[in-house]
Amino acid sequence: MINELTINQPIAEKIRELTNEGKSPFYIYDTKIIEKNCHHFTGIPYHPKSVHFAMMANSHPGFLKIIKQAGLKIFVNSVLHLRLALDMGYKGSEIIYASSAMDEKSMFLVKESGAKLVLDSLSQFELWQSLFPGTSVGIRCNTGDAVIPRQTTGGCFIGNESRLGLTPDALIQFKENPFIDGLHMYVGTNISEIDYFMECYQQLVKMAEWLPNIEYIDFGGGFGQGEKHCSAFDMEEYSQKVTAIMENVSSRLGKQIRLILEPGRMIGFDAGYFVCKITDIKHRNQQQLIGVNASCVQFPRPMLYPDVAFHPVAIIHQNQIENTEPIPSSIYGCSTYSRDYLAQGIELPPSEPGDIVILGHAGSYCSSAHSDFLGFPKAEEFFI
């Protein structure tokens, strides 16, 4: 796979500046791209709506500050992220908290915060009602066998094989229940087929008609872009179709139902770059093996999703090279872990120690997925 990573001049200059200061490895983010991606969602014409950034994608305070200023609210699934959202100045009413298998302590903390809570099972709803009688919550739904589920990056999030949410035969037990104010669904990850989203959404809005006090429908996230075997996401088509669905269900129910979306990776994926330096070169089996001063635990998506993760690569050469013809290459990390690769099966020009490696599509689920597994510190993050 030949890489085509274009880096604008301000980002390139900042990368050189930071590497000259000895900052490598690090992440750098283009603020304007983050803002543009936010506006794709806030520009959906349906009202009322709320766009809640899935904090799992990137929880750096600098990133959260940018999306907050762009008008996005927050989606979390842990107490740690809930506290961070509150520390960033988000009001409880601006936070969606959806989790599963919650204990009583977590429920008390969420209730105290004022966040909108989405529960995942009948027993969780019963526990909530025993703690806070008469208090409304949302319910996570699953289409069951109404839609044929598709394998996505993280597996199947709907269907009878998924552990998540209530299928229609379970949810119908809540019919006419006055204490459910919203329905939630997460279709999957890295999906670019808009018709699949709409097929699932249509099943969710059918279930919404069972609930007299429903206020919102949360279609979750899972918007796909920039991966192997993943076509470009048509935001204009999606915007038109999701608006039509919401206008239709609001008309049938005789009230304006709030649309909630939870984009994660789509907000920052193409705004972030991971930067490291070449420290070693090997040639083996007609391949250039590029060793760098970073590990896969600092840049973990290729390790977590080896079959789908695609991160285009650019090289900034310290010396002028005569032969720029790309050759088969892989980039490996500085641990002894056999799977410590940052990129494999790509084509790059001949390189040498001291050159700078830049991996794109690094703004989401990269830094936030850092692990202590191999003992390397979390890479610094900068914004421009």
N, C-alpha and C positions, 0 to 999 in steps of 0.2 A: 504494500500500500504506500503510494507516494503521498507525502505530507504537503499540505498547502496551508501554512500558518502565516498570516499577514499580521505584522505588528506595527502600529502607528508610531510616528516619530517620538512623541512625548513619552510613550511607554518604553520604547527602546532606549531613550536617553536615561530614563529613570532606572532601568535595569542595569545599564552600564555604571551609573553612579553608585547604586547600592552594592553591586558586586565589587567595585573598586574599594568600597568601604569594608569589604569582608563580610557582607551580610548573607552570602549564599550558604544554604538554600533558603528560599523565601517564596511567598506568594505576593503577587501584585494585582490589583484590581482597577479596572477602568470604570470610574464612577458614572460617566455618561451612558455607558452601555447598560449598567444596572438600572439607571433611571428610565432609559428607553424601554427595557423589558417590563418594568413596572407599569408603564403607561399603556402597553399593549393590553393589559388586563383592566386597568382602571378606565380605559376607553370603551369597554363593552357598553353598548347603549342602554341595556336594561337597567331599570331602577325600581325598587331599591336594591342595592347590592353591596357586598363587602368582600374585599380581596384580602385574604389572610396568608401571609408568607409562611411557609412551612420551615420553622427554624432549624429543623434537623439538617437542612441543606447547607446552611452557613450561620453559625451563631456568634460570629465575631461582632463586638459592639460597633465597630466602624461600619460594617455591612448593614447592621440593623438600623443604624442612624440614617443611612441613605434611603433605605426602603420606607422608613417611617416618614421622612420628609416628602417622599413621593406619594404618600397617601395609603400605603399598605398597612394592614393590621397584622395580627400574629396568630399562627396555629402552633400548638405545642402538644407533646404527649408525655411530658415528664415534669416532676416538681422542680427540678433544677432549671429547666428552660422556662417554666412559669415564673420563677423568681427572677430570672434574668430579664424577661419581658417587663415585669413590674419595675425592675431597677432602671430599665430604659425609658420609663415614663408612660408605658402603655396602661390604660385603664383596664379594669377587669372586663368591662363590657366590650373591649376591643380584642379580647383573647378567646380563641376556641381551644378547649382542652379535650382531646379525644384519646382515650387509652383503653386498655383491656385489663381484666383481672386486678382492678384497683382495690387497695385495702382501705379500711376506715380512715386511717390517718391521712391518706392522700385525698380522700373525699372531703374531709374537714378542711384541708388546706385550700382546695379548689373552691369550696363554698365560701370560705373567708375572703378569697381573692375577688370574687364576683365574676370570674370567668364563665363563659358559656360551656357547659359540660355535655359531652356526648358519651353515652354508655354503650356497652357492647353485648349485653346479655340480659335475659329476664331476671336472673338472680341479682345482677348488679343493680338493676332498676329497683328491685324489692329492697335491697340493702339501702340504697339511697333514700327511698321513701320511709324506711324505718328510722333513718337518722334525721331526715328533714321532711316530715310529712307535708304533702301538698305543694312541694316545690317542683317546678317543671324542669325537665332536662331534654336533651336530644337523644336519639337512638341511631346507632350505626346499623345500616342495612346491607343485606346481601341478596343478590338476585336469585339465588338458588338455582333451579334448573330452567328458569325463564329465559336465560341468555346462556349461550354456549361460551364458557370462559376461555380466554386466550392466555397462553403463557407470556408473561411480561418479564422484565429484568429481575424482579424479586420473586417470581413465581406467580401463582394465581391468587388474586385478592378477592375474587368473587366465586360463586359456585359452591356446590356441596362439598368439594374437597378443601375449601378454604375454612380456616378456623374463625374468620372474622365476621362479625355482624350477625343480625337476625335475618333469616330467610323469610319469605312471605308467609309460610305456614306458621311460623313462630310470631311474627309481627302482628298477625291478624288478632292475636290475643289482646293486643292493645287497642283494638278498634273502639272508637268513641272515648278513649282514655283522655281526660282533660289535662293530664300532667305531662304530656309530651308536646314540646313546642317546636321541634325540628327533626329532620331526617338527614342523615349523613351517609355518603357512600364514597369509597375510594376504589376506582375501577382497576388500577394497576399502575405500573411505572413505565416511562418512556414509550408512551403510546402516541402514534401520529395518525392513526386511522380515526378520523372524526366520526364516521358512521358508527364505530364501535362504542365510542363515548355516548352518542345519542341513543343507541339501542339500550344501553344500561340506564341512562337518565330517564328514558320513558317508563321503565319499570319502577323507578323510584317515585316518580310523580304520581303513578297509579296508587302506590301505597300511601302517599300524602293525603289522598282523598278520604282515608279512613279516620283522620284525626281532626277533631273539631277546632282545636286551638293551635294548629300548626302556624308558625310564624316564618320559618325559613327552611330552605332546602339547600343542603351543602353537598355539592358535587365533587368535593375533594380536589385532587390534582392528578399527577401522572402524565403531564404533557411532555411528549417526546421530541427530542431535537439533538442533532449532532452526534449520533451513535452509529456503529456499524449496523447495517441493515435497517436503518431508521430514516424514513424520508422526512423532508422538511415539514414542520407543523404549519398548517394554513390558519393563521390566527383570524383572518377576516372571515373565512367560512365558519370557523368555530363560533365566533362572536355572533354571527347572524343566526345560527342554528340554536345556540343556547338561549339567546334572547327570545326566539320564537317559542321554544318549549316553556319558558317561564311566563311569557305573556298568556299562553294558552292555559296553563294550570291556574294562574291568578284569575283568569276570566271564569273558569269552571268553578272555582271556590268562592268567587265573589269578593275577593280581597287581594291586595298586593302582597305576594309572598316574597320575602327577601331571598335573593340569590347569594350564596356564599361559594367562593372558590378558594382553593389552597395551593397555588403554584409554589413549587420548591425549586427544583433544578433549573427550570426555565428562566427564573429571574436572574441568575448569576452565572450560568454555566460558561457562556462565551465572553464574560467580562473578566475572568480570572486567568492568571498564568502562573505556573510553577517554574521557578528558576533555580538551576543548580550548575555546578561546574564539572567539566570532564577532568578526571584524575588519572585515568588509565585507558589504554586501548589494547584490545586483543584481536587477533584475526584467526578464525577457526571455522572450518567447513564453509569456506567462501562467504563468510559473514564478518562484518565489523562489529565487535562487541565493545560497547562504549561504557566504561565505568565512571560513575559520578559520585560526588560527595553527599549523596542523599540516599534515603532508603524508601522502600515501598510503604513502610508504615507512616512516612511523612507525606507520601503521595499515593494513597491506598486504592483508588478506584480500579486501576488495572488488576490489582490483586483480588479485589472483591468481585469484580465482574469481568473476568478475562475473556469471555466470549463476545461481549457486546461493547465494552468501554473503548471509546476511540478518543485519543488526545493527540491532535496534530502537533508536530515538533518543528521547531526552528533552531538553527545553530548560528550563534554569533562567533565568527572565527577571530582569534587574536592575531593571526598572521594570514597574509594573503595565500590562498591555495591555488595551485595550478590546475588540478583536476577537480572540477566541481560536479562531475557526473555522479548521480546518486547510486549507491550500492546497497545491497541487503544489509540491514543493521538491526541491532537490539540495544537497548539502554538498560544496564543493570545497576543495582544499588550496592552500597558499600558494606553490607553485612555478609555473613556466610550462609544465610538462609537461601536455599536452592531456588526458591520462587521469588527472590528479590529482584523483580524486573519493573521498570517504569514504562517500558514500551517494548514490544516485540513484533517481528515480522514487518518492519517498515523499511523505507529506503531513505538514506541520508547521504550527503556528500562525505568524502573522507575527512576525518576530524582528528584532533590531537589534544593532548592534555592542556588545560588552560582555556579551551573554548567554552562558551556559555551555552547551556542547553535550556530551551524554553518549551514547556509543554502547555498547550492551550486547552480550552474547555475545562478549566480548572477552578471555576468559581463556585461550584456546588458539589456537595458530598465528597470533597477532597480534604481540605483542612479539618472539617468537622468530623471526619471519620478517622482522624489520627489515632494510633494505638501505641501503647507503651511496650508492646510485645517484644521488640528487638532492642529497646533501650535507647532510641534516638529521640531527641526533644522535638516538640512541635515547632514547625517552621514559623518564622515571623511573618506577619502580614502587613502590607502597605497599600494605600489607596491614592489614586491620582485622578 
